[in-house]
Amino acid sequence: MFNKLLPGAFAILIATTSFAMAENASGVVKSVDVAAMTLTLEDGLVVQLPAASKDQAAKLKAGDKVKVEWEKKGNVNEASSVTME
């Protein structure tokens, strides 16, 4: 019976670890670089903003309180949403 359960458990482990999980962060904006489409929070988190949000990025400024949903992709933290708090 153990031999039958082990492959199934292993498959579940592989399936659950292969999907990236979105992270959430709340904080105060330290800086925004509209040309590079990056947002830096005061805690040091730097996220790449979606290209479609260029208008929103232009409205953000240092001192704004935001909530960021992001995902690590390679060496880049890609934001999927940024909302004002």
C-alpha atoms as an extended CHARMM CRD file, in Angstrom:
* protein
*
        85  EXT
         1         1  MET       CA              0.0000000000        0.0000000000        0.0000000000  PROA      1               0.0000000000
         2         2  PHE       CA              2.8740000000        2.3870000000        0.8030000000  PROA      2               0.0000000000
         3         3  ASN       CA              4.2390000000        1.8230000000       -2.7180000000  PROA      3               0.0000000000
         4         4  LYS       CA              0.9310000000        3.0150000000       -4.1570000000  PROA      4               0.0000000000
         5         5  LEU       CA              0.7090000000        6.1450000000       -2.0000000000  PROA      5               0.0000000000
         6         6  LEU       CA              4.2570000000        7.3930000000       -2.4990000000  PROA      6               0.0000000000
         7         7  PRO       CA              4.0000000000        8.1760000000       -6.2360000000  PROA      7               0.0000000000
         8         8  GLY       CA              0.7340000000       10.0510000000       -5.6820000000  PROA      8               0.0000000000
         9         9  ALA       CA              2.1770000000       12.0730000000       -2.8180000000  PROA      9               0.0000000000
        10        10  PHE       CA              5.2390000000       12.9000000000       -4.9070000000  PROA      10              0.0000000000
        11        11  ALA       CA              3.0570000000       14.0600000000       -7.8170000000  PROA      11              0.0000000000
        12        12  ILE       CA              1.0970000000       16.3680000000       -5.4990000000  PROA      12              0.0000000000
        13        13  LEU       CA              4.3220000000       17.7870000000       -4.0920000000  PROA      13              0.0000000000
        14        14  ILE       CA              5.6560000000       18.5340000000       -7.5820000000  PROA      14              0.0000000000
        15        15  ALA       CA              2.3600000000       20.0800000000       -8.7070000000  PROA      15              0.0000000000
        16        16  THR       CA              2.1280000000       22.4160000000       -5.7410000000  PROA      16              0.0000000000
        17        17  THR       CA              5.7280000000       23.6090000000       -5.8780000000  PROA      17              0.0000000000
        18        18  SER       CA              5.8160000000       24.3300000000       -9.6070000000  PROA      18              0.0000000000
        19        19  PHE       CA              3.3630000000       27.2380000000       -9.4080000000  PROA      19              0.0000000000
        20        20  ALA       CA              4.5780000000       30.6470000000       -8.3290000000  PROA      20              0.0000000000
        21        21  MET       CA              2.6800000000       32.3180000000       -5.5550000000  PROA      21              0.0000000000
        22        22  ALA       CA              1.8290000000       36.0040000000       -5.6700000000  PROA      22              0.0000000000
        23        23  GLU       CA              3.1930000000       38.0970000000       -2.8160000000  PROA      23              0.0000000000
        24        24  ASN       CA              1.4980000000       41.0960000000       -1.2210000000  PROA      24              0.0000000000
        25        25  ALA       CA              3.2120000000       44.1000000000        0.2930000000  PROA      25              0.0000000000
        26        26  SER       CA              1.9120000000       47.3150000000        1.7840000000  PROA      26              0.0000000000
        27        27  GLY       CA              4.0910000000       50.3090000000        2.3390000000  PROA      27              0.0000000000
        28        28  VAL       CA              5.0900000000       53.8490000000        1.5710000000  PROA      28              0.0000000000
        29        29  VAL       CA              6.4810000000       54.7970000000       -1.8380000000  PROA      29              0.0000000000
        30        30  LYS       CA             10.1120000000       55.8750000000       -1.6850000000  PROA      30              0.0000000000
        31        31  SER       CA             10.4680000000       56.5630000000       -5.4180000000  PROA      31              0.0000000000
        32        32  VAL       CA              8.9330000000       55.9440000000       -8.8240000000  PROA      32              0.0000000000
        33        33  ASP       CA             10.9090000000       55.7440000000      -12.0670000000  PROA      33              0.0000000000
        34        34  VAL       CA              8.3340000000       56.1500000000      -14.8430000000  PROA      34              0.0000000000
        35        35  ALA       CA             10.9280000000       55.6750000000      -17.6130000000  PROA      35              0.0000000000
        36        36  ALA       CA             12.0640000000       52.3300000000      -16.1370000000  PROA      36              0.0000000000
        37        37  MET       CA              8.5380000000       51.5250000000      -14.8400000000  PROA      37              0.0000000000
        38        38  THR       CA              9.8150000000       50.6700000000      -11.3490000000  PROA      38              0.0000000000
        39        39  LEU       CA              8.3820000000       51.4190000000       -7.9330000000  PROA      39              0.0000000000
        40        40  THR       CA             10.5230000000       51.3870000000       -4.7900000000  PROA      40              0.0000000000
        41        41  LEU       CA              8.9890000000       51.1450000000       -1.3310000000  PROA      41              0.0000000000
        42        42  GLU       CA             10.6530000000       52.5810000000        1.7740000000  PROA      42              0.0000000000
        43        43  ASP       CA             11.4290000000       49.0220000000        2.9570000000  PROA      43              0.0000000000
        44        44  GLY       CA             13.6280000000       48.5330000000       -0.1340000000  PROA      44              0.0000000000
        45        45  LEU       CA             11.2540000000       46.3990000000       -2.2170000000  PROA      45              0.0000000000
        46        46  VAL       CA             11.6030000000       47.2720000000       -5.9070000000  PROA      46              0.0000000000
        47        47  VAL       CA              8.9130000000       46.0730000000       -8.3220000000  PROA      47              0.0000000000
        48        48  GLN       CA              8.5890000000       46.3000000000      -12.0880000000  PROA      48              0.0000000000
        49        49  LEU       CA              5.2640000000       47.9140000000      -12.9610000000  PROA      49              0.0000000000
        50        50  PRO       CA              3.1240000000       46.5510000000      -15.8000000000  PROA      50              0.0000000000
        51        51  ALA       CA              3.6010000000       48.4420000000      -19.0800000000  PROA      51              0.0000000000
        52        52  ALA       CA             -0.1400000000       49.0790000000      -19.2500000000  PROA      52              0.0000000000
        53        53  SER       CA             -0.0260000000       51.0940000000      -16.0170000000  PROA      53              0.0000000000
        54        54  LYS       CA              2.1820000000       53.9420000000      -17.2690000000  PROA      54              0.0000000000
        55        55  ASP       CA             -0.5450000000       56.5270000000      -16.5440000000  PROA      55              0.0000000000
        56        56  GLN       CA             -0.9530000000       55.1970000000      -12.9950000000  PROA      56              0.0000000000
        57        57  ALA       CA              2.8220000000       55.1870000000      -12.4750000000  PROA      57              0.0000000000
        58        58  ALA       CA              2.9820000000       58.8610000000      -13.4460000000  PROA      58              0.0000000000
        59        59  LYS       CA              0.4500000000       59.6650000000      -10.6920000000  PROA      59              0.0000000000
        60        60  LEU       CA              2.3770000000       57.8730000000       -7.9170000000  PROA      60              0.0000000000
        61        61  LYS       CA              4.7500000000       59.9240000000       -5.7980000000  PROA      61              0.0000000000
        62        62  ALA       CA              7.0200000000       59.5480000000       -2.7860000000  PROA      62              0.0000000000
        63        63  GLY       CA              5.0170000000       59.3170000000        0.4200000000  PROA      63              0.0000000000
        64        64  ASP       CA              1.9690000000       57.5940000000       -1.1110000000  PROA      64              0.0000000000
        65        65  LYS       CA              0.7050000000       54.5390000000        0.7800000000  PROA      65              0.0000000000
        66        66  VAL       CA              0.1870000000       51.5860000000       -1.5620000000  PROA      66              0.0000000000
        67        67  LYS       CA             -0.5810000000       47.8900000000       -1.6400000000  PROA      67              0.0000000000
        68        68  VAL       CA              1.3680000000       45.9080000000       -4.2230000000  PROA      68              0.0000000000
        69        69  GLU       CA              0.6730000000       42.3940000000       -5.4780000000  PROA      69              0.0000000000
        70        70  TRP       CA              3.7910000000       40.9850000000       -7.1120000000  PROA      70              0.0000000000
        71        71  GLU       CA              5.4990000000       37.7910000000       -8.2190000000  PROA      71              0.0000000000
        72        72  LYS       CA              9.1990000000       36.9440000000       -8.4580000000  PROA      72              0.0000000000
        73        73  LYS       CA             10.1340000000       36.0760000000      -12.0610000000  PROA      73              0.0000000000
        74        74  GLY       CA             13.8280000000       35.3750000000      -12.3780000000  PROA      74              0.0000000000
        75        75  ASN       CA             15.6150000000       38.3610000000      -10.8690000000  PROA      75              0.0000000000
        76        76  VAL       CA             12.6330000000       40.7100000000      -11.2890000000  PROA      76              0.0000000000
        77        77  ASN       CA              9.7260000000       41.3880000000       -8.9420000000  PROA      77              0.0000000000
        78        78  GLU       CA              6.8060000000       41.8890000000      -11.3580000000  PROA      78              0.0000000000
        79        79  ALA       CA              3.8330000000       43.7920000000       -9.9930000000  PROA      79              0.0000000000
        80        80  SER       CA              0.4200000000       42.6100000000      -11.1200000000  PROA      80              0.0000000000
        81        81  SER       CA             -1.4390000000       45.3710000000       -9.2750000000  PROA      81              0.0000000000
        82        82  VAL       CA             -0.7350000000       48.5290000000       -7.3040000000  PROA      82              0.0000000000
        83        83  THR       CA             -3.5360000000       50.1520000000       -5.3240000000  PROA      83              0.0000000000
        84        84  MET       CA             -3.5650000000       53.2690000000       -3.1990000000  PROA      84              0.0000000000
        85        85  GLU       CA             -4.4000000000       52.7610000000        0.4740000000  PROA      85              0.0000000000
